Amino acid sequence: MLDAFLKKKWVVRQLDSRKLVLTESGKRGLKQKFRVEIDSGMVPYDEYFTQRI
């Protein structure tokens, strides 16, 4: 699944990191193909856990 998302440019890799960034076309593609909407106000995973400590 990751390979397909990368090929479609729905996600891009962060340099020198394991992070992936969901692109605008990825948001649209997820909505069209899987009926999944991503809220742009979401807190990134790592920030969520560092804020809770």
mmCIF entry with sequence, helices, sheets and N, C-alpha, C, O atoms, coordinates in Angstrom:
data_MODEL
# 
_entry.id   MODEL 
# 
_entity.id                         1 
_entity.type                       polymer 
_entity.pdbx_number_of_molecules   1 
# 
_entity_poly.entity_id                      1 
_entity_poly.type                           'polypeptide(L)' 
_entity_poly.nstd_linkage                   no 
_entity_poly.nstd_monomer                   no 
_entity_poly.pdbx_seq_one_letter_code       MLDAFLKKKWVVRQLDSRKLVLTESGKRGLKQKFRVEIDSGMVPYDEYFTQRI 
_entity_poly.pdbx_seq_one_letter_code_can   MLDAFLKKKWVVRQLDSRKLVLTESGKRGLKQKFRVEIDSGMVPYDEYFTQRI 
_entity_poly.pdbx_strand_id                 A 
# 
loop_
_entity_poly_seq.entity_id 
_entity_poly_seq.num 
_entity_poly_seq.mon_id 
_entity_poly_seq.hetero 
1 1  MET n 
1 2  LEU n 
1 3  ASP n 
1 4  ALA n 
1 5  PHE n 
1 6  LEU n 
1 7  LYS n 
1 8  LYS n 
1 9  LYS n 
1 10 TRP n 
1 11 VAL n 
1 12 VAL n 
1 13 ARG n 
1 14 GLN n 
1 15 LEU n 
1 16 ASP n 
1 17 SER n 
1 18 ARG n 
1 19 LYS n 
1 20 LEU n 
1 21 VAL n 
1 22 LEU n 
1 23 THR n 
1 24 GLU n 
1 25 SER n 
1 26 GLY n 
1 27 LYS n 
1 28 ARG n 
1 29 GLY n 
1 30 LEU n 
1 31 LYS n 
1 32 GLN n 
1 33 LYS n 
1 34 PHE n 
1 35 ARG n 
1 36 VAL n 
1 37 GLU n 
1 38 ILE n 
1 39 ASP n 
1 40 SER n 
1 41 GLY n 
1 42 MET n 
1 43 VAL n 
1 44 PRO n 
1 45 TYR n 
1 46 ASP n 
1 47 GLU n 
1 48 TYR n 
1 49 PHE n 
1 50 THR n 
1 51 GLN n 
1 52 ARG n 
1 53 ILE n 
# 
_struct_asym.id          A 
_struct_asym.entity_id   1 
# 
loop_
_struct_conf.conf_type_id 
_struct_conf.id 
_struct_conf.pdbx_PDB_helix_id 
_struct_conf.beg_label_comp_id 
_struct_conf.beg_label_asym_id 
_struct_conf.beg_label_seq_id 
_struct_conf.pdbx_beg_PDB_ins_code 
_struct_conf.end_label_comp_id 
_struct_conf.end_label_asym_id 
_struct_conf.end_label_seq_id 
_struct_conf.pdbx_end_PDB_ins_code 
_struct_conf.beg_auth_comp_id 
_struct_conf.beg_auth_asym_id 
_struct_conf.beg_auth_seq_id 
_struct_conf.end_auth_comp_id 
_struct_conf.end_auth_asym_id 
_struct_conf.end_auth_seq_id 
_struct_conf.pdbx_PDB_helix_class 
_struct_conf.details 
_struct_conf.pdbx_PDB_helix_length 
HELX_P HELX_P1 AA1 LEU A 2  ? LYS A 7  ? LEU A 2  LYS A 7  1 ? 6  
HELX_P HELX_P2 AA2 GLU A 24 ? PHE A 34 ? GLU A 24 PHE A 34 1 ? 11 
HELX_P HELX_P3 AA3 TYR A 45 ? ARG A 52 ? TYR A 45 ARG A 52 1 ? 8  
# 
_struct_conf_type.id          HELX_P 
_struct_conf_type.criteria    ? 
_struct_conf_type.reference   ? 
# 
_struct_sheet.id               AA1 
_struct_sheet.type             ? 
_struct_sheet.number_strands   2 
_struct_sheet.details          ? 
# 
_struct_sheet_order.sheet_id     AA1 
_struct_sheet_order.range_id_1   1 
_struct_sheet_order.range_id_2   2 
_struct_sheet_order.offset       ? 
_struct_sheet_order.sense        anti-parallel 
# 
loop_
_struct_sheet_range.sheet_id 
_struct_sheet_range.id 
_struct_sheet_range.beg_label_comp_id 
_struct_sheet_range.beg_label_asym_id 
_struct_sheet_range.beg_label_seq_id 
_struct_sheet_range.pdbx_beg_PDB_ins_code 
_struct_sheet_range.end_label_comp_id 
_struct_sheet_range.end_label_asym_id 
_struct_sheet_range.end_label_seq_id 
_struct_sheet_range.pdbx_end_PDB_ins_code 
_struct_sheet_range.beg_auth_comp_id 
_struct_sheet_range.beg_auth_asym_id 
_struct_sheet_range.beg_auth_seq_id 
_struct_sheet_range.end_auth_comp_id 
_struct_sheet_range.end_auth_asym_id 
_struct_sheet_range.end_auth_seq_id 
AA1 1 VAL A 11 ? ARG A 13 ? VAL A 11 ARG A 13 
AA1 2 LEU A 20 ? LEU A 22 ? LEU A 20 LEU A 22 
# 
loop_
_atom_site.group_PDB 
_atom_site.id 
_atom_site.type_symbol 
_atom_site.label_atom_id 
_atom_site.label_alt_id 
_atom_site.label_comp_id 
_atom_site.label_asym_id 
_atom_site.label_entity_id 
_atom_site.label_seq_id 
_atom_site.pdbx_PDB_ins_code 
_atom_site.Cartn_x 
_atom_site.Cartn_y 
_atom_site.Cartn_z 
_atom_site.occupancy 
_atom_site.B_iso_or_equiv 
_atom_site.pdbx_formal_charge 
_atom_site.auth_seq_id 
_atom_site.auth_comp_id 
_atom_site.auth_asym_id 
_atom_site.auth_atom_id 
_atom_site.pdbx_PDB_model_num 
ATOM 1   N N  . MET A 1 1  ? 0.827   -1.172 0.000  1.00 0.00 ? 1  MET A N  1 
ATOM 2   C CA . MET A 1 1  ? 0.000   0.000  0.000  1.00 0.00 ? 1  MET A CA 1 
ATOM 3   C C  . MET A 1 1  ? 0.885   1.255  0.000  1.00 0.00 ? 1  MET A C  1 
ATOM 4   O O  . MET A 1 1  ? 0.603   2.224  -0.704 1.00 0.00 ? 1  MET A O  1 
ATOM 5   N N  . LEU A 1 2  ? 1.941   1.222  0.786  1.00 0.00 ? 2  LEU A N  1 
ATOM 6   C CA . LEU A 1 2  ? 2.847   2.375  0.829  1.00 0.00 ? 2  LEU A CA 1 
ATOM 7   C C  . LEU A 1 2  ? 3.440   2.642  -0.546 1.00 0.00 ? 2  LEU A C  1 
ATOM 8   O O  . LEU A 1 2  ? 3.504   3.793  -0.978 1.00 0.00 ? 2  LEU A O  1 
ATOM 9   N N  . ASP A 1 3  ? 3.872   1.598  -1.235 1.00 0.00 ? 3  ASP A N  1 
ATOM 10  C CA . ASP A 1 3  ? 4.456   1.787  -2.572 1.00 0.00 ? 3  ASP A CA 1 
ATOM 11  C C  . ASP A 1 3  ? 3.462   2.460  -3.519 1.00 0.00 ? 3  ASP A C  1 
ATOM 12  O O  . ASP A 1 3  ? 3.835   3.341  -4.294 1.00 0.00 ? 3  ASP A O  1 
ATOM 13  N N  . ALA A 1 4  ? 2.204   2.044  -3.453 1.00 0.00 ? 4  ALA A N  1 
ATOM 14  C CA . ALA A 1 4  ? 1.176   2.647  -4.315 1.00 0.00 ? 4  ALA A CA 1 
ATOM 15  C C  . ALA A 1 4  ? 0.966   4.110  -3.957 1.00 0.00 ? 4  ALA A C  1 
ATOM 16  O O  . ALA A 1 4  ? 0.847   4.951  -4.848 1.00 0.00 ? 4  ALA A O  1 
ATOM 17  N N  . PHE A 1 5  ? 0.919   4.429  -2.659 1.00 0.00 ? 5  PHE A N  1 
ATOM 18  C CA . PHE A 1 5  ? 0.734   5.816  -2.225 1.00 0.00 ? 5  PHE A CA 1 
ATOM 19  C C  . PHE A 1 5  ? 1.913   6.684  -2.664 1.00 0.00 ? 5  PHE A C  1 
ATOM 20  O O  . PHE A 1 5  ? 1.718   7.823  -3.088 1.00 0.00 ? 5  PHE A O  1 
ATOM 21  N N  . LEU A 1 6  ? 3.130   6.155  -2.564 1.00 0.00 ? 6  LEU A N  1 
ATOM 22  C CA . LEU A 1 6  ? 4.306   6.901  -3.001 1.00 0.00 ? 6  LEU A CA 1 
ATOM 23  C C  . LEU A 1 6  ? 4.284   7.124  -4.514 1.00 0.00 ? 6  LEU A C  1 
ATOM 24  O O  . LEU A 1 6  ? 4.600   8.214  -4.992 1.00 0.00 ? 6  LEU A O  1 
ATOM 25  N N  . LYS A 1 7  ? 3.913   6.095  -5.256 1.00 0.00 ? 7  LYS A N  1 
ATOM 26  C CA . LYS A 1 7  ? 3.874   6.188  -6.712 1.00 0.00 ? 7  LYS A CA 1 
ATOM 27  C C  . LYS A 1 7  ? 2.842   7.216  -7.172 1.00 0.00 ? 7  LYS A C  1 
ATOM 28  O O  . LYS A 1 7  ? 3.080   7.957  -8.126 1.00 0.00 ? 7  LYS A O  1 
ATOM 29  N N  . LYS A 1 8  ? 1.696   7.259  -6.491 1.00 0.00 ? 8  LYS A N  1 
ATOM 30  C CA . LYS A 1 8  ? 0.644   8.209  -6.841 1.00 0.00 ? 8  LYS A CA 1 
ATOM 31  C C  . LYS A 1 8  ? 0.936   9.613  -6.283 1.00 0.00 ? 8  LYS A C  1 
ATOM 32  O O  . LYS A 1 8  ? 0.208   10.566 -6.563 1.00 0.00 ? 8  LYS A O  1 
ATOM 33  N N  . LYS A 1 9  ? 2.013   9.721  -5.489 1.00 0.00 ? 9  LYS A N  1 
ATOM 34  C CA . LYS A 1 9  ? 2.389   10.970 -4.810 1.00 0.00 ? 9  LYS A CA 1 
ATOM 35  C C  . LYS A 1 9  ? 1.320   11.422 -3.821 1.00 0.00 ? 9  LYS A C  1 
ATOM 36  O O  . LYS A 1 9  ? 1.106   12.618 -3.621 1.00 0.00 ? 9  LYS A O  1 
ATOM 37  N N  . TRP A 1 10 ? 0.660   10.456 -3.211 1.00 0.00 ? 10 TRP A N  1 
ATOM 38  C CA . TRP A 1 10 ? -0.290  10.746 -2.143 1.00 0.00 ? 10 TRP A CA 1 
ATOM 39  C C  . TRP A 1 10 ? 0.463   11.017 -0.854 1.00 0.00 ? 10 TRP A C  1 
ATOM 40  O O  . TRP A 1 10 ? -0.018  11.761 0.001  1.00 0.00 ? 10 TRP A O  1 
ATOM 41  N N  . VAL A 1 11 ? 1.626   10.427 -0.707 1.00 0.00 ? 11 VAL A N  1 
ATOM 42  C CA . VAL A 1 11 ? 2.511   10.700 0.419  1.00 0.00 ? 11 VAL A CA 1 
ATOM 43  C C  . VAL A 1 11 ? 3.913   10.934 -0.116 1.00 0.00 ? 11 VAL A C  1 
ATOM 44  O O  . VAL A 1 11 ? 4.278   10.422 -1.174 1.00 0.00 ? 11 VAL A O  1 
ATOM 45  N N  . VAL A 1 12 ? 4.689   11.705 0.619  1.00 0.00 ? 12 VAL A N  1 
ATOM 46  C CA . VAL A 1 12 ? 6.101   11.918 0.290  1.00 0.00 ? 12 VAL A CA 1 
ATOM 47  C C  . VAL A 1 12 ? 6.914   11.655 1.549  1.00 0.00 ? 12 VAL A C  1 
ATOM 48  O O  . VAL A 1 12 ? 6.448   11.879 2.666  1.00 0.00 ? 12 VAL A O  1 
ATOM 49  N N  . ARG A 1 13 ? 8.117   11.183 1.354  1.00 0.00 ? 13 ARG A N  1 
ATOM 50  C CA . ARG A 1 13 ? 9.006   10.906 2.482  1.00 0.00 ? 13 ARG A CA 1 
ATOM 51  C C  . ARG A 1 13 ? 9.709   12.178 2.919  1.00 0.00 ? 13 ARG A C  1 
ATOM 52  O O  . ARG A 1 13 ? 10.073  13.014 2.092  1.00 0.00 ? 13 ARG A O  1 
ATOM 53  N N  . GLN A 1 14 ? 9.898   12.318 4.224  1.00 0.00 ? 14 GLN A N  1 
ATOM 54  C CA . GLN A 1 14 ? 10.707  13.401 4.768  1.00 0.00 ? 14 GLN A CA 1 
ATOM 55  C C  . GLN A 1 14 ? 12.170  12.989 4.668  1.00 0.00 ? 14 GLN A C  1 
ATOM 56  O O  . GLN A 1 14 ? 12.510  11.840 4.950  1.00 0.00 ? 14 GLN A O  1 
ATOM 57  N N  . LEU A 1 15 ? 13.029  13.904 4.274  1.00 0.00 ? 15 LEU A N  1 
ATOM 58  C CA . LEU A 1 15 ? 14.454  13.609 4.187  1.00 0.00 ? 15 LEU A CA 1 
ATOM 59  C C  . LEU A 1 15 ? 15.021  13.316 5.577  1.00 0.00 ? 15 LEU A C  1 
ATOM 60  O O  . LEU A 1 15 ? 14.652  13.965 6.557  1.00 0.00 ? 15 LEU A O  1 
ATOM 61  N N  . ASP A 1 16 ? 15.909  12.346 5.650  1.00 0.00 ? 16 ASP A N  1 
ATOM 62  C CA . ASP A 1 16 ? 16.589  11.976 6.899  1.00 0.00 ? 16 ASP A CA 1 
ATOM 63  C C  . ASP A 1 16 ? 15.613  11.620 8.017  1.00 0.00 ? 16 ASP A C  1 
ATOM 64  O O  . ASP A 1 16 ? 15.890  11.874 9.189  1.00 0.00 ? 16 ASP A O  1 
ATOM 65  N N  . SER A 1 17 ? 14.480  11.038 7.660  1.00 0.00 ? 17 SER A N  1 
ATOM 66  C CA . SER A 1 17 ? 13.469  10.699 8.645  1.00 0.00 ? 17 SER A CA 1 
ATOM 67  C C  . SER A 1 17 ? 12.626  9.545  8.122  1.00 0.00 ? 17 SER A C  1 
ATOM 68  O O  . SER A 1 17 ? 12.637  9.245  6.928  1.00 0.00 ? 17 SER A O  1 
ATOM 69  N N  . ARG A 1 18 ? 11.905  8.910  9.015  1.00 0.00 ? 18 ARG A N  1 
ATOM 70  C CA . ARG A 1 18 ? 10.952  7.875  8.602  1.00 0.00 ? 18 ARG A CA 1 
ATOM 71  C C  . ARG A 1 18 ? 9.562   8.462  8.425  1.00 0.00 ? 18 ARG A C  1 
ATOM 72  O O  . ARG A 1 18 ? 8.614   7.735  8.129  1.00 0.00 ? 18 ARG A O  1 
ATOM 73  N N  . LYS A 1 19 ? 9.432   9.758  8.603  1.00 0.00 ? 19 LYS A N  1 
ATOM 74  C CA . LYS A 1 19 ? 8.130   10.415 8.495  1.00 0.00 ? 19 LYS A CA 1 
ATOM 75  C C  . LYS A 1 19 ? 7.635   10.436 7.056  1.00 0.00 ? 19 LYS A C  1 
ATOM 76  O O  . LYS A 1 19 ? 8.412   10.535 6.106  1.00 0.00 ? 19 LYS A O  1 
ATOM 77  N N  . LEU A 1 20 ? 6.319   10.340 6.930  1.00 0.00 ? 20 LEU A N  1 
ATOM 78  C CA . LEU A 1 20 ? 5.640   10.514 5.657  1.00 0.00 ? 20 LEU A CA 1 
ATOM 79  C C  . LEU A 1 20 ? 4.699   11.701 5.787  1.00 0.00 ? 20 LEU A C  1 
ATOM 80  O O  . LEU A 1 20 ? 4.122   11.939 6.848  1.00 0.00 ? 20 LEU A O  1 
ATOM 81  N N  . VAL A 1 21 ? 4.551   12.438 4.702  1.00 0.00 ? 21 VAL A N  1 
ATOM 82  C CA . VAL A 1 21 ? 3.642   13.581 4.692  1.00 0.00 ? 21 VAL A CA 1 
ATOM 83  C C  . VAL A 1 21 ? 2.546   13.288 3.676  1.00 0.00 ? 21 VAL A C  1 
ATOM 84  O O  . VAL A 1 21 ? 2.823   12.951 2.525  1.00 0.00 ? 21 VAL A O  1 
ATOM 85  N N  . LEU A 1 22 ? 1.307   13.421 4.113  1.00 0.00 ? 22 LEU A N  1 
ATOM 86  C CA . LEU A 1 22 ? 0.162   13.248 3.228  1.00 0.00 ? 22 LEU A CA 1 
ATOM 87  C C  . LEU A 1 22 ? -0.007  14.522 2.406  1.00 0.00 ? 22 LEU A C  1 
ATOM 88  O O  . LEU A 1 22 ? -0.123  15.615 2.960  1.00 0.00 ? 22 LEU A O  1 
ATOM 89  N N  . THR A 1 23 ? -0.021  14.375 1.089  1.00 0.00 ? 23 THR A N  1 
ATOM 90  C CA . THR A 1 23 ? -0.151  15.530 0.201  1.00 0.00 ? 23 THR A CA 1 
ATOM 91  C C  . THR A 1 23 ? -1.628  15.880 0.004  1.00 0.00 ? 23 THR A C  1 
ATOM 92  O O  . THR A 1 23 ? -2.514  15.113 0.380  1.00 0.00 ? 23 THR A O  1 
ATOM 93  N N  . GLU A 1 24 ? -1.873  17.032 -0.583 1.00 0.00 ? 24 GLU A N  1 
ATOM 94  C CA . GLU A 1 24 ? -3.251  17.426 -0.888 1.00 0.00 ? 24 GLU A CA 1 
ATOM 95  C C  . GLU A 1 24 ? -3.893  16.439 -1.847 1.00 0.00 ? 24 GLU A C  1 
ATOM 96  O O  . GLU A 1 24 ? -5.066  16.097 -1.694 1.00 0.00 ? 24 GLU A O  1 
ATOM 97  N N  . SER A 1 25 ? -3.127  15.973 -2.845 1.00 0.00 ? 25 SER A N  1 
ATOM 98  C CA . SER A 1 25 ? -3.694  14.980 -3.763 1.00 0.00 ? 25 SER A CA 1 
ATOM 99  C C  . SER A 1 25 ? -3.964  13.668 -3.037 1.00 0.00 ? 25 SER A C  1 
ATOM 100 O O  . SER A 1 25 ? -4.885  12.934 -3.397 1.00 0.00 ? 25 SER A O  1 
ATOM 101 N N  . GLY A 1 26 ? -3.172  13.374 -2.027 1.00 0.00 ? 26 GLY A N  1 
ATOM 102 C CA . GLY A 1 26 ? -3.418  12.186 -1.206 1.00 0.00 ? 26 GLY A CA 1 
ATOM 103 C C  . GLY A 1 26 ? -4.705  12.304 -0.423 1.00 0.00 ? 26 GLY A C  1 
ATOM 104 O O  . GLY A 1 26 ? -5.457  11.336 -0.313 1.00 0.00 ? 26 GLY A O  1 
ATOM 105 N N  . LYS A 1 27 ? -4.968  13.481 0.124  1.00 0.00 ? 27 LYS A N  1 
ATOM 106 C CA . LYS A 1 27 ? -6.225  13.716 0.841  1.00 0.00 ? 27 LYS A CA 1 
ATOM 107 C C  . LYS A 1 27 ? -7.414  13.521 -0.088 1.00 0.00 ? 27 LYS A C  1 
ATOM 108 O O  . LYS A 1 27 ? -8.404  12.887 0.277  1.00 0.00 ? 27 LYS A O  1 
ATOM 109 N N  . ARG A 1 28 ? -7.306  14.079 -1.303 1.00 0.00 ? 28 ARG A N  1 
ATOM 110 C CA . ARG A 1 28 ? -8.395  13.931 -2.275 1.00 0.00 ? 28 ARG A CA 1 
ATOM 111 C C  . ARG A 1 28 ? -8.556  12.472 -2.692 1.00 0.00 ? 28 ARG A C  1 
ATOM 112 O O  . ARG A 1 28 ? -9.675  11.970 -2.795 1.00 0.00 ? 28 ARG A O  1 
ATOM 113 N N  . GLY A 1 29 ? -7.432  11.794 -2.930 1.00 0.00 ? 29 GLY A N  1 
ATOM 114 C CA . GLY A 1 29 ? -7.481  10.388 -3.347 1.00 0.00 ? 29 GLY A CA 1 
ATOM 115 C C  . GLY A 1 29 ? -8.095  9.495  -2.281 1.00 0.00 ? 29 GLY A C  1 
ATOM 116 O O  . GLY A 1 29 ? -8.902  8.622  -2.600 1.00 0.00 ? 29 GLY A O  1 
ATOM 117 N N  . LEU A 1 30 ? -7.730  9.697  -1.026 1.00 0.00 ? 30 LEU A N  1 
ATOM 118 C CA . LEU A 1 30 ? -8.308  8.910  0.066  1.00 0.00 ? 30 LEU A CA 1 
ATOM 119 C C  . LEU A 1 30 ? -9.810  9.146  0.178  1.00 0.00 ? 30 LEU A C  1 
ATOM 120 O O  . LEU A 1 30 ? -10.578 8.225  0.457  1.00 0.00 ? 30 LEU A O  1 
ATOM 121 N N  . LYS A 1 31 ? -10.212 10.384 -0.042 1.00 0.00 ? 31 LYS A N  1 
ATOM 122 C CA . LYS A 1 31 ? -11.637 10.702 0.023  1.00 0.00 ? 31 LYS A CA 1 
ATOM 123 C C  . LYS A 1 31 ? -12.399 10.031 -1.121 1.00 0.00 ? 31 LYS A C  1 
ATOM 124 O O  . LYS A 1 31 ? -13.472 9.465  -0.909 1.00 0.00 ? 31 LYS A O  1 
ATOM 125 N N  . GLN A 1 32 ? -11.845 10.095 -2.325 1.00 0.00 ? 32 GLN A N  1 
ATOM 126 C CA . GLN A 1 32 ? -12.518 9.528  -3.494 1.00 0.00 ? 32 GLN A CA 1 
ATOM 127 C C  . GLN A 1 32 ? -12.535 8.000  -3.467 1.00 0.00 ? 32 GLN A C  1 
ATOM 128 O O  . GLN A 1 32 ? -13.569 7.384  -3.726 1.00 0.00 ? 32 GLN A O  1 
ATOM 129 N N  . LYS A 1 33 ? -11.390 7.393  -3.152 1.00 0.00 ? 33 LYS A N  1 
ATOM 130 C CA . LYS A 1 33 ? -11.275 5.927  -3.236 1.00 0.00 ? 33 LYS A CA 1 
ATOM 131 C C  . LYS A 1 33 ? -11.818 5.203  -2.012 1.00 0.00 ? 33 LYS A C  1 
ATOM 132 O O  . LYS A 1 33 ? -12.436 4.145  -2.132 1.00 0.00 ? 33 LYS A O  1 
ATOM 133 N N  . PHE A 1 34 ? -11.585 5.776  -0.828 1.00 0.00 ? 34 PHE A N  1 
ATOM 134 C CA . PHE A 1 34 ? -11.902 5.052  0.403  1.00 0.00 ? 34 PHE A CA 1 
ATOM 135 C C  . PHE A 1 34 ? -12.926 5.770  1.294  1.00 0.00 ? 34 PHE A C  1 
ATOM 136 O O  . PHE A 1 34 ? -13.280 5.277  2.366  1.00 0.00 ? 34 PHE A O  1 
ATOM 137 N N  . ARG A 1 35 ? -13.400 6.944  0.836  1.00 0.00 ? 35 ARG A N  1 
ATOM 138 C CA . ARG A 1 35 ? -14.346 7.739  1.626  1.00 0.00 ? 35 ARG A CA 1 
ATOM 139 C C  . ARG A 1 35 ? -13.785 8.113  3.000  1.00 0.00 ? 35 ARG A C  1 
ATOM 140 O O  . ARG A 1 35 ? -14.501 8.142  4.001  1.00 0.00 ? 35 ARG A O  1 
ATOM 141 N N  . VAL A 1 36 ? -12.491 8.394  3.011  1.00 0.00 ? 36 VAL A N  1 
ATOM 142 C CA . VAL A 1 36 ? -11.803 8.803  4.242  1.00 0.00 ? 36 VAL A CA 1 
ATOM 143 C C  . VAL A 1 36 ? -11.440 10.268 4.105  1.00 0.00 ? 36 VAL A C  1 
ATOM 144 O O  . VAL A 1 36 ? -10.761 10.663 3.156  1.00 0.00 ? 36 VAL A O  1 
ATOM 145 N N  . GLU A 1 37 ? -11.893 11.072 5.053  1.00 0.00 ? 37 GLU A N  1 
ATOM 146 C CA . GLU A 1 37 ? -11.546 12.491 5.036  1.00 0.00 ? 37 GLU A CA 1 
ATOM 147 C C  . GLU A 1 37 ? -10.538 12.763 6.152  1.00 0.00 ? 37 GLU A C  1 
ATOM 148 O O  . GLU A 1 37 ? -10.726 12.344 7.294  1.00 0.00 ? 37 GLU A O  1 
ATOM 149 N N  . ILE A 1 38 ? -9.479  13.463 5.802  1.00 0.00 ? 38 ILE A N  1 
ATOM 150 C CA . ILE A 1 38 ? -8.437  13.809 6.760  1.00 0.00 ? 38 ILE A CA 1 
ATOM 151 C C  . ILE A 1 38 ? -8.624  15.264 7.158  1.00 0.00 ? 38 ILE A C  1 
ATOM 152 O O  . ILE A 1 38 ? -8.643  16.153 6.306  1.00 0.00 ? 38 ILE A O  1 
ATOM 153 N N  . ASP A 1 39 ? -8.761  15.499 8.441  1.00 0.00 ? 39 ASP A N  1 
ATOM 154 C CA . ASP A 1 39 ? -8.921  16.849 8.973  1.00 0.00 ? 39 ASP A CA 1 
ATOM 155 C C  . ASP A 1 39 ? -7.564  17.531 8.982  1.00 0.00 ? 39 ASP A C  1 
ATOM 156 O O  . ASP A 1 39 ? -6.612  17.019 9.570  1.00 0.00 ? 39 ASP A O  1 
ATOM 157 N N  . SER A 1 40 ? -7.474  18.670 8.342  1.00 0.00 ? 40 SER A N  1 
ATOM 158 C CA . SER A 1 40 ? -6.189  19.373 8.273  1.00 0.00 ? 40 SER A CA 1 
ATOM 159 C C  . SER A 1 40 ? -5.768  19.944 9.627  1.00 0.00 ? 40 SER A C  1 
ATOM 160 O O  . SER A 1 40 ? -4.630  20.387 9.781  1.00 0.00 ? 40 SER A O  1 
ATOM 161 N N  . GLY A 1 41 ? -6.664  19.939 10.600 1.00 0.00 ? 41 GLY A N  1 
ATOM 162 C CA . GLY A 1 41 ? -6.332  20.448 11.919 1.00 0.00 ? 41 GLY A CA 1 
ATOM 163 C C  . GLY A 1 41 ? -5.763  19.392 12.848 1.00 0.00 ? 41 GLY A C  1 
ATOM 164 O O  . GLY A 1 41 ? -5.605  19.639 14.043 1.00 0.00 ? 41 GLY A O  1 
ATOM 165 N N  . MET A 1 42 ? -5.453  18.223 12.316 1.00 0.00 ? 42 MET A N  1 
ATOM 166 C CA . MET A 1 42 ? -4.931  17.150 13.148 1.00 0.00 ? 42 MET A CA 1 
ATOM 167 C C  . MET A 1 42 ? -3.526  17.467 13.631 1.00 0.00 ? 42 MET A C  1 
ATOM 168 O O  . MET A 1 42 ? -2.740  18.091 12.918 1.00 0.00 ? 42 MET A O  1 
ATOM 169 N N  . VAL A 1 43 ? -3.221  17.039 14.829 1.00 0.00 ? 43 VAL A N  1 
ATOM 170 C CA . VAL A 1 43 ? -1.879  17.200 15.392 1.00 0.00 ? 43 VAL A CA 1 
ATOM 171 C C  . VAL A 1 43 ? -1.042  16.008 14.953 1.00 0.00 ? 43 VAL A C  1 
ATOM 172 O O  . VAL A 1 43 ? -1.490  14.870 15.091 1.00 0.00 ? 43 VAL A O  1 
ATOM 173 N N  . PRO A 1 44 ? 0.173   16.236 14.422 1.00 0.00 ? 44 PRO A N  1 
ATOM 174 C CA . PRO A 1 44 ? 1.023   15.114 14.045 1.00 0.00 ? 44 PRO A CA 1 
ATOM 175 C C  . PRO A 1 44 ? 1.267   14.168 15.221 1.00 0.00 ? 44 PRO A C  1 
ATOM 176 O O  . PRO A 1 44 ? 1.322   14.592 16.376 1.00 0.00 ? 44 PRO A O  1 
ATOM 177 N N  . TYR A 1 45 ? 1.408   12.908 14.910 1.00 0.00 ? 45 TYR A N  1 
ATOM 178 C CA . TYR A 1 45 ? 1.543   11.834 15.900 1.00 0.00 ? 45 TYR A CA 1 
ATOM 179 C C  . TYR A 1 45 ? 2.613   12.138 16.946 1.00 0.00 ? 45 TYR A C  1 
ATOM 180 O O  . TYR A 1 45 ? 2.356   12.023 18.144 1.00 0.00 ? 45 TYR A O  1 
ATOM 181 N N  . ASP A 1 46 ? 3.805   12.523 16.506 1.00 0.00 ? 46 ASP A N  1 
ATOM 182 C CA . ASP A 1 46 ? 4.893   12.754 17.462 1.00 0.00 ? 46 ASP A CA 1 
ATOM 183 C C  . ASP A 1 46 ? 4.625   13.973 18.340 1.00 0.00 ? 46 ASP A C  1 
ATOM 184 O O  . ASP A 1 46 ? 4.995   13.972 19.514 1.00 0.00 ? 46 ASP A O  1 
ATOM 185 N N  . GLU A 1 47 ? 3.996   15.004 17.804 1.00 0.00 ? 47 GLU A N  1 
ATOM 186 C CA . GLU A 1 47 ? 3.669   16.171 18.616 1.00 0.00 ? 47 GLU A CA 1 
ATOM 187 C C  . GLU A 1 47 ? 2.609   15.829 19.661 1.00 0.00 ? 47 GLU A C  1 
ATOM 188 O O  . GLU A 1 47 ? 2.650   16.352 20.774 1.00 0.00 ? 47 GLU A O  1 
ATOM 189 N N  . TYR A 1 48 ? 1.673   14.968 19.321 1.00 0.00 ? 48 TYR A N  1 
ATOM 190 C CA . TYR A 1 48 ? 0.615   14.562 20.251 1.00 0.00 ? 48 TYR A CA 1 
ATOM 191 C C  . TYR A 1 48 ? 1.228   13.933 21.493 1.00 0.00 ? 48 TYR A C  1 
ATOM 192 O O  . TYR A 1 48 ? 0.838   14.255 22.616 1.00 0.00 ? 48 TYR A O  1 
ATOM 193 N N  . PHE A 1 49 ? 2.187   13.036 21.294 1.00 0.00 ? 49 PHE A N  1 
ATOM 194 C CA . PHE A 1 49 ? 2.770   12.333 22.429 1.00 0.00 ? 49 PHE A CA 1 
ATOM 195 C C  . PHE A 1 49 ? 3.762   13.180 23.203 1.00 0.00 ? 49 PHE A C  1 
ATOM 196 O O  . PHE A 1 49 ? 3.896   12.989 24.412 1.00 0.00 ? 49 PHE A O  1 
ATOM 197 N N  . THR A 1 50 ? 4.466   14.112 22.563 1.00 0.00 ? 50 THR A N  1 
ATOM 198 C CA . THR A 1 50 ? 5.382   14.958 23.319 1.00 0.00 ? 50 THR A CA 1 
ATOM 199 C C  . THR A 1 50 ? 4.621   16.003 24.123 1.00 0.00 ? 50 THR A C  1 
ATOM 200 O O  . THR A 1 50 ? 5.106   16.441 25.166 1.00 0.00 ? 50 THR A O  1 
ATOM 201 N N  . GLN A 1 51 ? 3.440   16.413 23.665 1.00 0.00 ? 51 GLN A N  1 
ATOM 202 C CA . GLN A 1 51 ? 2.642   17.388 24.411 1.00 0.00 ? 51 GLN A CA 1 
ATOM 203 C C  . GLN A 1 51 ? 2.006   16.770 25.659 1.00 0.00 ? 51 GLN A C  1 
ATOM 204 O O  . GLN A 1 51 ? 1.729   17.478 26.627 1.00 0.00 ? 51 GLN A O  1 
ATOM 205 N N  . ARG A 1 52 ? 1.777   15.466 25.640 1.00 0.00 ? 52 ARG A N  1 
ATOM 206 C CA . ARG A 1 52 ? 1.096   14.815 26.751 1.00 0.00 ? 52 ARG A CA 1 
ATOM 207 C C  . ARG A 1 52 ? 2.014   14.468 27.899 1.00 0.00 ? 52 ARG A C  1 
ATOM 208 O O  . ARG A 1 52 ? 1.548   14.133 28.988 1.00 0.00 ? 52 ARG A O  1 
ATOM 209 N N  . ILE A 1 53 ? 3.311   14.542 27.671 1.00 0.00 ? 53 ILE A N  1 
ATOM 210 C CA . ILE A 1 53 ? 4.273   14.151 28.719 1.00 0.00 ? 53 ILE A CA 1 
ATOM 211 C C  . ILE A 1 53 ? 4.479   15.283 29.687 1.00 0.00 ? 53 ILE A C  1 
ATOM 212 O O  . ILE A 1 53 ? 5.250   15.150 30.637 1.00 0.00 ? 53 ILE A O  1 
# 
